[in-house]
């Protein structure tokens, strides 16, 4: 039976939820007028909705006990239903769904009399359905039939379509359907009409919250989640509409090659609405020119293709299980084949937390369910587990390899059929003589399909390990290879030793001139040597570039030299040492891949070097000799490009002109660069790096996110760049997930541990932060930033001696001790050693030639005692690091709070917002200042932008202050609403009782309620109420300067 979706379910308040629950508990099939009696006792404005819900429950329970009835009985008893067809549709759907669930006959004639029912999706699908029991046993339909059904453009409800349009989505076509959902292709209008996939679910669900925890190449991610007209709308990237079910071979054609898979994917792209609809910028997933993974796939035979696909699916499943999430419904239809060929798990709608006590239902699709799940349905128990997912994985793999299911699917969900199907799964897996499945793959599949869950792979990690072994032709680690299989694998790994090559060589010697053979042998040996050398370079390059992007601030000459070393070792910087044209002679597009790797390394290092020189040029003119590195990189880049246009290369030319002070050349070259298209993933990545250097974090995130469905950029680089951008945008939870991905790929990186620890620290999660900092120090004892931040945690825990030890050790490796001396001064003060504390403090106050970070720290330390000197420190720091928005924010705070120069403060905030238009912290601050200066319209616009979700409690509080300063009553009401949201978010508004910006709303009744709520929350947390006379803290400043990034 097809999976279908039904009408929206009613939503009730708590009182009616109790009525409905009581009705269900007291239900008795023999009790007459059971619905009417409830309605008499509970009169309501929602009379019709209550009737509908009670009837739906009655229908389900009657079907459960096999009590015969017709829908007409309900419309006769409650004639008001006739005037509301949507309620009858909902009742009809409940009847269909429950009859299907309890194994009762499903006949379209049963609902035919409901007026307009033929327009309902579930009924029209059922009416046109031709599946029968034998089809369920062999569920692979012809591709043309499936496409015709799935591509039918089912119109949306007009109201829902209008609501979607209001939040920026325009639906294009229906591309799939599930048991409780429809899946549509749409465009997102406020993001350049990019194509997205909308999954519209007729019920509340946890799928989006589950997938939000998952960020992996082989899991379809979520962009956003919306509640629209009581439906859950999940927005996901569009990456194609081919699933594994489209590729399961027909019964008479048991082998699917990589070439056939590529042909199917590319044909689907050409046939899609995207290729037919004119677009100014088509989505990255549909750029056929960039599909190099597909080209690789096309060379795989049947067996290698199975291994390639399912190893990647196992990687995604391993990632989900590692985060405590089960899939619950693995089957071919839930594996997307992206337009670049990469498989990705989707539809986590049955997902559960591993070992969760809240999982109350058994879900899945019958043919793919493990025997314990089928028996769990009989007992009405949840039996979802890691082995359940592995079983579904095995069924899917078997079906893809053979074109059939390993076991007969249950004919219905009746207890007898489910029990019979479970027992059938105790038989050994059957293989046919025509199944071209190698012995090792059979062993892997059989381990997945073991009847006893304890006999299956213990984890997705073990499953992935064995698939990885198979891909490398080495013996399985967890399964058992027979001797013959081991010998065949050895022969594949060492073809020269096992192919009789020596005999062939002697024969060839007698037939071909010796010099010809020697030349051919030499050419192959040279190519093999070049490839090995380039592979080593690529591995080094990824490590170096990831380290640079993890810390995109100014780099020293020594760091730039170290980053150029892999290029120098390869000979790329010396035309006489490395001939780039030799790349063209490499087979299988290896040359193109290595060109991109070289260009990525050359131009990323050039971006960082240009930035370093620009900063130096602000203090003194740059000598021609100082351009040596940049010139070398430019020449090497030109050679690698070989005449091809490159946006990143042109922007480096722009920066070189800027270094020389040639403003006219800067303008001309910048205009040319901005108009040059990014024609490859490498160019997109390098543009993201350029944006990172300019602290345009949001745009960098968009660029890096667009690379998620592509395979050209090493994941370490993409995840590290994403994490760094998310951290700088203060999106710490997402940054933790991104850095975790990077750490999985680069476990020896001290820098990545530091960055993830900083995220935990910003979220006040001290224990995991300290663990990451300690691990960073173990990996690199000279990591002074990790030492400093661990010292901060220990200082906050009143462990002053340990903190002093960390700060003292950090001073040995830090570029200057200013910031650390201030921290150690504080630690000595807490320890009671006033003399040592004052000595450190005085040393910083008298120090010269401090770094930008230490200048900011010194400014913080004396902002109250000598605000003008503090301002001078910040101005000096900004001269050293002019791109730093944090310094400009600190300067804005100082100008406002200590110096009362609001107009100048606004100028600083304008610079921040010019660089980062979506910096809500700066917008919130500016909103308050503009309101104080009577710039009401401008203030209102800033407050609206700063309070728009997603935002922070601090920004909501600031927007509330700005709204309270506006002259109209509506703004004051909005101020209370924003204030309430800020308090609910956990923001510690300790100045609530004395903040002058809130004076206009202080006497409003709502303010008193908010104040009492805040005081009560503090009492519940055991927090001591701060005295009203406490010195006013900075409302425009988050004191995070102690943290060292």
N, C-alpha and C positions, 0 to 999 in steps of 0.2 A: 504494500500500500504506500502511496507517495506520502512524503512529509509535507504538511500544509500548515498554513497560518490562519488564524481566526480573528474575530472581532476583538475590540478592546474590552478589558475587564473593568467593572465598576470599582471605584475607590470610595470607601466609607470612612467616617470618623470612628473613634473608639467605641462609642455607644452602639452603633449598628454592627460593628465587628463582633461585639458581645452577643447581640441578637442572633446573628448568623451562626456564630459558634454554638450557641445554645440549641438552635434549630437542628444543627448537624448532630449534636450529641444526643438529642431526644428523638431523633428520627426513627420512625417505625412504619414499615410499609403498610401495616394493617390499620393505622390510625387515619380516619377520614378527615377531610378538610384541614389537614395539618398546616398548609400554607395560609389559608384564609384565617385560621385561628391566630397565627402569629401577627398577621396584618391588623387584625382587630385590636390586639393588645398594644401595638406600636404604630400609632398613626404618625405620618411623617410627610414633610414636603418632598422627600425623595421616594415617594410611594412607588413610582414606576421602577426606579432603579432597584429598590428592595424586592419588588415582585420578581424582577428579572433574575436577581442573584439567588433568591430562594428557589425559583424554578430550576435554575441551572444545577443547584446542589441536589434537588429532588431527582432530576433527570439522571445525574451521575450515580446516585445511590440506588435508584430503581434498576439501572442497567447492571449495577454490580451484583444485585440479587436476582437478575434475570426476570424482573417483573415486567410483563408486556404493557405497552402504552403507545400512544401516538401524540404528536405535537399538537394536534387539533384539540385534544383534551384540555390543554392548558389555555389555548386561545378561547375556548368555550367558557372556561371557568373565569378567565380574566380577559374580557373582550377589549379592554383598553390597550392590550398588547397589539391588537390588529392595526391600530393607528400609529404604531411605532415599529416599523419593519426591522430597524436595526436591533431591537431587543429580541425579536423572533430569530434574526440571523444568529445572534449570540447563543440563543437556546439551541438552535439547530446545530451549531458547531459543537456545543458541549455534548449533544447527543451523539454526533458523529465520533468525536474524540473519545468519549467514554466507551462507546460500543467497540471501537477499535482496540481500546486498552483492555477490555474484558473479554475479547474474543467472540463477540456477537456478530451476526451477519451485518455487512454494510451494503446498503442498497440505495442508489440515488432516488428511487421512487419514494422513499420514506420522507424526504424533505421537499419533494417536487411541488407540493401544494402551497409552500410559503411564497407569497408574492415577491418577485424580484430576486429570489435566491440565486438565480443563474448568474447574477453579476458578482456574487461573492467568490473570491479567489479559491477558497478551499472546495466549494461546490463545483465550480467550472473545471478545476483541475481533476476532481473526482469523476465528473461527467466524461471528460476526455481521456480518462485513464484506461489503458488496456493491459495493465500488468496482471499477472495471475501467479499462482503458486510456483509454477515452473520458472517464471521470470525471476521470482525472488530467489530461487535456488541458483540461477545464473543471471545476476543482476546487470550484467553488461549489456546495455542497449546499443543500437547503432548510433554512431556519432551524429548523423543527420537527424534522427528522431529526437535525441537529447537536446541538440542545439535548437531545434524547432520549438520545443517546449520551453526551454530555459530562456530563449531570446524573445519570447512573446512579451510585448510591451504592455504589461498590466498597468492601467492608469491608477494613480494614487487617489485617495480621497481628496477632494478639492480643498477642504479646510486644512488637512495635513500638508498638502503641497504648498499652500499659502504660508503656513507657519514655517515650513522649511525655508521658503524663499526669504522670509523675514530675518532668519538667522544666517543667511548667506549661501544657501545651497539650492541649486537648480537641478532637479532630477532629469536624467537623460534616458535611461532604459533600465528595465528589470534584467538582472543577470543571474539571479539565483533565488532559491527559497529554501527555508528550513521548517522545522516543526512549529516554531513559534515566531517566524520572522520572514521578511522579504529582504533581499539584497539588491541595491540599486547602484548603478553608475551615476555619478553626479558631478557637477562642477562647483567649486567653492569660489564665489564671486569676489570676496574681499581679498583673496590671495591669487590674483592674476588668472582667475578662472581655471585653476589647476584641477585636474580630474581626481576625484576621490571616490571611495566606495562607502555607501551608507547602509548599515545594517539596521533595519527598523523592526523593533521587537514589541509585541503587544503585551508585554508584562514587565514588571520590575525584574532586574537581573543583576548578577555580580560579575558577568563576563568582563566588562571593561575594567573593573577594579582588579580582577585577577591579571589580565594581560598588561595592565599598567605597571605591574611588577616585573614584566618580562621585556628585555631588550636584547634581541638576538637576530642574527641574519636569517635564521630559519624559523622565525615566528613572525607572523604578520602583526605589526605594531598598531597602536591606537593613537590617532591624532587628538581626538576629543570625544566627550560624551555629553549628550544633551537629553533633557526631558521635554518632549514636545507633544502636546495634546494627549497626555497620559501614556505616551509611548516612549520607550528608550531608543534613542538614535545614537548609534556609534559610528564615528567617522574614522575611516582607515585609509591609508594610501592606496591608490590604484596601482597595481603592479601586474595586471593581466586578469584574464577570466578563464584560464585553462586550469583544471584540477587534474589530479591523478586519475580520477574516474574517467576523464576523457581519453586517457592513454592506456587504460587496461585493454590488452589485446582481445580480439574476438576469439571465439572457440576454435575457428578454423585457421587462426593465425596466431600461433603461440609466442612468437618472438618479436619484440619491439626493439628496434635499433635506435641509437642516438640520432641518426639522420632522420628517422621517421618522427621522433619526438620534436626535433627542431622544426621540421616541416609543419607539424600541427600547431606549434606555438606561433610561428611566423604567419601562418595562414589566419589564425584567430586574430592576430594583431591587425592584419590587413582588412579583415571582415568587420572589425569592431566599429562602433559608432565614433570612436576617437579618430580613426583614420579617415572617416567620411566627413567629419565636421571640421570646417576651417578653424584653425587655432593659430593665434600669434606665437604661442610657445607650447609645443606639445609636451606632455609629461616625460620625464626622464625614462620611465619604464618602457616607453614605446619607441625609443630611439634605436631603430634597427642597426644603424651604423655603429652603435657602441656595444653590440651584443657579442663581445668576444667570448664569454662563457659558452654561448650557444655553439659557436664554432668549435670549441673544444669538445662539447658534448657530441657533436655530429660525428666525431671520429670513434665513438665508443661502440663496442658491440653489445649484444643483448645482456650478457653477464656483467660486463663492466658498468653498463648503464644502471642496472639494478643496484649494484654496490655503491655507485656514485650517488644516486638519488637517496637511498635509504641511510647511508652514512650521515648525510646532512640532516635528514629528518630526525635521526637519533640524536644528533648534536643539539637540535632545538628542544627535543624532549628531555634530554639530560639537563639543559639549562632550566627548564620549567621545574623539574623534579628537585633540582638543587635549591630552588627557591620555595619548595614546599607546595607546589601546585601540580595537581593531576589534570590531564586533559579530559578524560572521561568518554571520548567518542572519536577515537582514531579510526579513520576509514578513508578510502581514496577521495571522496568528495570533500574531505576536510584537509586535504593537502593541496595548496595552491602551487602551481608551477608558474613562477614569475616570468615576465616577458624576457628576462635575461637567462632563463633556464633554471634558476635557483629554486629549489622546493622550500615551502614554508608552511608550518602548521597554522591553521586558522580555526575559528569556531570553538573557543573555549567556553561555550555556553553551559557545558556540564561540568566545568572545572570545580575542583574542591581543594581545600588545603589538605595536604597529606596528614593523616592521623587526626583530622578535624572531627570533633564530636558533633558538629552542626550539620554534617552531611546526612540528610534524611531520606534521600531517594536514590534509586538505582536508575541511572540513565544510560544512554547509548543507543546504538543501532543493532538490532538483533543479530544479524549474521556476523558481526564483529565483536560480540560480547563474549567474555570469558565464561567458562562453565559456572564458576562461583557466582558470577553476576546474574546468570539466568536463574540459578537456584535462589539467589537473593530476591529476585522478583517474585518468585513463588512464595517466599516467606515474608515478603514486604520488608526486607532488611537492606541496608546499604552495605555493599561489599566492595566499594571502589578502593583500589590500592595501586601501588606501583606495578605489581604483576598484571593487573587488569589492563593498564595502558600497554604493557609489553605484549600481551596477548593480542590486542587490537592491532598493534604494530605488525605482529607476525601474520595475521590474517591478511592485512593490506599488502604486505610484501609477497605473500604466496599468490594472491590474486593478480598482482602486477606481473609476477613472473610466469604465471601459467594461464591466466585468463579465466579462472574459475575460483570458486570458494573452496576452502579445504574441507568444510563440513556443510551438511544440509541446513538451511536456515529454518527456524521454526515457522510452521504454517500460520500461527496466531500467537497471541499472548496468553492463551489459556494455560493453566497450571500443567495440564497433561502434555501439551506441545513443548512448553519450556523445559520440563523435566526430561522429555525424550531427547530434545536437542542437546541438553547438558550431558546426558549419558553417551550420546553419539560422539562427543568430543573426547571421550576416554580412549577411542580407537586411535591407532597410529596414523600419522599423516600419510595420505596416499599420493604416490607419484606415478605419472604415466610415462610410457616409453618415449613419447615425443617431447617431454619436458626438458628443454635445454637449460637446466639449472645445475651449475657445478656442485660437486659434493659439499664443499665448504658452505656455500649459501644454503643448501638443504639443511645442513647441521644447524646453522643459525636460525633458520625458520622453525625447525623442529623444537629447538630450545625455547623459542618464544611461545610455541603452541602446546607446550607440555600441559597435560590435564591438571596435574597438581601444581599449584602456584609456587610451591617451594622448589620445584624442579626447573622453573624458568630462570632467566637471568635475574640476578638479585637486584640489578639497577640498570637504568638506561646507560650509565657509564660503562658497565660490562658489555652491553649490547654494542655500544659505539666502538669499544676497544676491538671487538671481534670483526666488525665491519671495516675498521681501519686496517687490521691485519690482512683481511681479504684484499683490500685495495692495494696493499703493498706486497702481496704474494708471500706472506710469511705465515707460519702456523698460528692457528687461533689460540688466544690466551685463555679463554674460558670454555670454549667448545672443544671437541676432540676431533682432530684431523686424522684420517687413516694414513698408513705409510705411503700408499700410492698417491694420495693427495699431496702429502708433504714433498714427495719427489717431483711431482708436476710443478709445484710452486717453486721449488729450488731451480728447476729447469727454466722457468720464466724469469727468475731473478738473475740467472747466469747463462744466458743463451749461448755465449761464445764457448763455454766449457761443455755444453751438452748437446750442441746441434750438429756435431760432426763437422764443425767448421775447418778443422785441420785437414781433413780429407778433401773437402771442397777447395781449400787453398792450394793443395798440391796439384789438383787437376787444373785449376785456373792458371797455375804457374806454367804449365805446358802449353796453354792456349793463348795467353795474353802476354805481351811484352812486360818484362820485369819493371821497367821504368813507369809504365802506366799504373801497375798495381801499387807501386810505392807511392806514386803521387796521390792516388785515390785514398790510400791508407793514411797518408800524411794529412790530407784535407779533413778526413773524418776525425782524426786525432786532434787536429787544431780546433775544429768546431767544438768537440767535446770539452777541450780545455777552456775555450772561450765561454761556453755555457756554464761550466763549473765556476769560473772566475766571476761571471756576472751574477750567478746565484748567490755566491758569498757576498758580493757587493750589495745585492738587494736586501739580504738579511741585516747586514750592518747598517744600511741606509734606514731601514725601518726603525731600528733601535735609536739611531741618532736623531732622526726627525721627530719621533715620538717624544724624546727627551726635550727637544727644543719647543715643541708645541705645548708641552705640559707647563712650560714657563715662558710665555710669550712676551715677557718684558725685555728690557734692553740686555743684550749679551755682550760679554767682553771680547777683546781681540783673541784671547786664548781660546775661548769657547768657539768662536767662529773658525779659528784654525783647526780645532779638533773636529768640527763638523765638515770641514773641507777635506780631511784626511782620507776618507773612503774614496773620494773622487781622485785624489792624488795617487793613491795606491793602485787604482785601476788604470791610471794614465790618462784619464779624460781631460785633465787640465793641460796636457802636453800633446799637441797635434802629432808630434813625431812618435809618441809612445803608444798611442791608441788610435787606430783608424776606425772612425765611427761607421764607415761604409761596410765594414765586415759584419755589422748587424744584419744587413740585408741578405746575407748568405745563409742565415740560420733558418732551420726548418720550422714549420708549424706556427708561424707568426711569433716565434720567440723573439725575433729581432724587434718587432713593434712593441712588445711588452717591455723589453729592456730599455728601449728608447724612452718610453714613458717613465720608467723608474729613474733613469738618469735625469730627465728633465725635471721631475718632481724634486729630486735632491738638489740639483743645481739652483733652481729658482727659489726654493724655500730658503736655502742658505743665503741667496742673494737678497731676498726680502729682509731677512734679519740683519745682514751686513749693511744694507742701505739705511735701515732704521738707525743702526748704531752711528753711522757717519752723519746722518742728519742731526742727531742729538749733539754730536761733537761740534758740528758746524755752527751751532748757536752760541758757542762760547769762544770759538776761534776759527779762522779760515782753514779750510781743508787743503792740505798740500797734495799735489798730484801723486806723490808716492803713496799717500794714504788710500788711494783708489785702486791699488794693485789687486787686492782680493776681488773687488767688485768687477774690475776689468776682466780678470781671469774667468770669473763665473759667466760674465756676459758672452765672452768669446766661446766658451764651452757650450753654452746654451744655444748660440747661433749654429754651431756645428751640429748639435743633436737635432735641432729643428729642421735643418736641411731645407730652408726656404719656406717652411710652413708658418702661417700666422699664429701668434701666441699672445693672448691677452696679458698673461702674467709677465712675459718677457718685455712687453711694451710698457707695463707699469714700472718695471725696474728701470727702464730708460727715463721715465718720468721722474723717479726718485733721484736718479743720477743728475738730471738737469737741476733739480731742486738743490742738491748738494752744492752744485757749482754756482747757484744763485741766478740762473737764467730763467726768469719768470715767464718770458714769452714762450720759450721752449717747453716749459712745464705745462702751460695752458694748451699749446698745440698738441703735444704728445698725449696729454691726459684725455683730450677730446677724442683722439684716435683710439686710444686704449679702451675707453668706455664704450665705443661703438664696435669693438671687435668681439665677435661671438665666442663663447666658451664651447669649443668643439669636442672636448673629451672630458672624461672624469678627472683626469689630472688637472686640467684647467679649472674645473669647478672646485677641486680641493685647494688649489693654490689661491684661488679667489677667497676661499674661506680663511686661509692662513693670513692673507693680506688684511681681511676684515678683523681678524683676531688682533693683529698688531695695532689696528686703529681703535680697538676696544668697541667695535660694533658687534656686540655679542649676539644680539637677536638675529641679525642677517647671517652671521657665521653659522648659527644653529640651523637656519633654514637651508643653507648650502650643504652642510654636512649631513643633514637629515635626508636631503634629496639623493645622497649617495648610498642610502641604506639598502636599496634593492639591486645594487650593482656590485661587481666583484673586483673591479680594477684597483681600488685603493685598499691597502692592508687595513684590516679591522683595528689594529692597534692605533693607527693614526686617526681614523675616524672617531673611535670611541674616546680617545684622549682629547681630541679637539672639542668634541661635544661636551665632555665633562668639564673642560676648562671654561667653555662658554657658559654652560649652565651654572657653574660655580660663581662666575662673575655676575651673572644675572640674579644671583641669590636663590636659584632654584636648586637647593641643596639635595633634596631627595632624589631628583632625577640625576644630578651630578654623581651621587653615590652609585647609582646603578651603572652609569657610564664608566666611571673609574673602576668599578668591579669587573666590568667586561675587559678593560685594558689590563688589569692586574692578572686576570686569568690567562692572558696571552703573553704578558711580560712579568712573571712572578718575581723576578729579581730586581725590579725597578724600585729603588728607594723613593724617587720623586713621586711616583703614583701613590705609594702608601702615604706619603706626606699629604698629597692633595685630598685623598679620601678621608684622612684623619681631620683635615681642616673642615670638610663638610660636616662630619660628626660634631666637631667642636662648635661650629656655628649653630647647630641644632641642639646644643647643650647636652650632647650624649657623650659624657666624659669617658666612660669605660672603653667603648670601641675606638674612640679617638686616641686614647692613650695606647691602646694595643697597636694601632696603625703607626703611631709615632715611634714606639719602641721597635717595631719591626723595621721601620725605615732606618733607624739608627743602627740596628744589627746589620742591615744590608750595606749601609754606608756610614761608618762611625764619624765621618766629617760632615754629615748633614746637619748643619747648625740650625737650620730652620725647624727641623723635627725636634732637636734638643730644646730650642726656645719654646716651642708650643707645648711640649711635654712639661717643661718647667712651669708654664702658665697654668696647666691643669693642676699640678702639684701645689702651686701657690694658692690656687682657689680652694684646695682641700686642706689648707693650713699645714702643709708639709714643707715649711720654709727651708729646712736644711737640704732636702732633696732638690727643691727648686733652685737654690743657690748653686748647687753642684752642676745642674743642667745648664744654667746661665753661664757659669764660669767656663765650662767645657766648650760651650757654643762660641764664646769669645775667641777661642784659639783659631776658629775657622771662618768667622764672620768677616766681611770686608771692612767694617768699622764697628767699634763696640758701643756706640752711642745708645741705641735702643736697649741693648742688653744691660748696660750700666744702670739705666733707669729702672728696669725690671728688677735687677739685683738689689738696687737701693730700696725698692718697695719690700722685697723679701727680707732684707736685713731689718727694716723697720718693724715688720711683723714679728721678727724673731726677738726684737727688743734691743738690737745693737744700733743705737742711734748714730754713733760715731761713724761706723762703717757705711750706714745709709747716707749720711750727709756727704761723706767723702766721694762716693759714687755719683751722687747728684751734682755736686760742685764740678766734678771732672767733666760731666756732659755739658753743663752750662758754659764752661770756658773752652770747650773743644772747638777746633777749626777743621775745615775740610770734611764735614760729615756727609754721609750719603743722604739721598732724598728721604729714605725711610727713617733714618735717625733724626733728620731735621723735623719731620712730621711728629715724631715721638717727643722731641724737645718742645715743639710748639704746644702739644697737648699738656705737657708738664707745667708750662708757664702761661697758659692762656688766661688765667685769672689774675695772676700776680703781675704779669707784664704783657698785656694783649698785643701791644704794638710790636714788641720783640717777637712774639709768637707769629704775628702776621708776616714779619720779615723772614722768619724761618720757612713758612709755607710758600712764600713767593720764591725763595731760593730753591726749594724742593721742586716747585712747578717748573722753574727754568731748567732743571736737570731732567725732568720727566714731564714734558708738556702734554702728553697724551693721557695723563693720569686723571681720571674723573674723580677718584677718591680724594686726591689733594684739593681739587676744586670744590668738592662738597665740604671738606673740612674748612676751607677758606670761607665759604659761604656761611657756615655755621658760626665761625669766629666773628665775622663782620656783623652778623645779626645779633648774636647773644651778648658778646662782650663789648663790641665797638658801636653798636646801634646804628650801623650804616646799611640799612635795608636795600637801598637802591644798588649799591655796589655788590651786595650779596646776590641780588637778582641777576646781575651781569655774569657772575660766576656760574649760577645755575643755568643761564642761557647757553653758556659754552658747553656745559655737560649735556643739555638736551639737544644741542646742535649735533653733538657726536653720537648721542644715544637717545633718539626721539622717544623711545618707550621706557626710559628710566623713570619708573613711577616714584621712586624715592625723591628724585629731583623735582618732578612735577608736583608732588605733594608739598614739598618745602616751598616751591615758588607760589603755589596757590595761597598759602598762608601769608607770605610777604606781599603779594599783590592785593590781597584783601585788606591788609593793614594800610596800604598806600591808596586805598579807595579805587583800585582798578578792578571793579567788581565783575564785569563781564569776562575779563581775562582770567580772573581767579576762579570763576565758576567753571570755565572750560578746563582749567588745570585740575580742579578737584574732581570733575567727572572722569577725566582720563586716569587720574591716580587711583580712584576707587573702583574702576572697572576690573572685574575678575579676569585672571587671577591676580591677587594683590596680597599685601601683608596687613597685619593688625596695626602696625605703626602707620602705614599709609592711610588706612581708614581713619585713624585718630586724627591725623593731620588734615585730611579732607573734611572731617567733622569740624575742626577748628576753623578752617577756611569758610565753610558754609555758615557757621555761627557768626562770623564777622560780616556777612552779607546783610543788606538792609531789609530784605523781604521775609515775611513769615514762612513762606514755603521753604526757603533755604534753611530756616531754623528747625523746621520739622525734619528736613533731610539730615541736618546735623545730628539730631537725636538718633535717627535711624543708623547713620554711619557710626556714631559713638557706640550704640548697642552692638553692632556687628564687630567693632574693634574689641570690645570687652569679651564677647562670645568667642572670638578667635584666640583668646588667651593673652592679649596684649596687656602689659602691666602699666596701667595708666595711673601712676602714683601721684601725678600732679592734678588729678581730676578735680579735687576740691579747691584748688588755688589757681588753676590755669586761667589767666585773664582773657584769653581768646574765647573762652566758653561763657563769659559773663552774660551774654544775651539770652542764653538758653538755661541758665542755672536755676531760674525760678519756675521753669515749665515743669508740670507734673511728671513728665516722662524722665526728666533728668534725675529727679530724686529716686525714681525706681531703678534707673541704671546705676546710680551711686550705691544704693543699698545692695544691688546684685554684686557689684564689684567688691564691696566690703565683706559680704558674706562669703564670696569665693576666696578671698584672702584668709578669712578665718578658717575656712574648711581646709585650706592648704597649710594652716599653721603658721602663716606669715605674720610677722609683727607689723602692725599698722605704722606707717611712717608719719612722723609729726608734721602738722601743717606748716610749721615754721621752718621746715627743712629747706635748705638752700635750693632754689629753683634749678633743676637740672636741664640740660639742653634738649628741648623738644625737637630740634632740627638735626640732631646728631646721634648716630648710633656709635657708641664708643667701642669699636672693634679694632682700633689701631694697634693694640697690643699683639694681636694675632699676626704672625709672620707668614706671608705667602711666598 
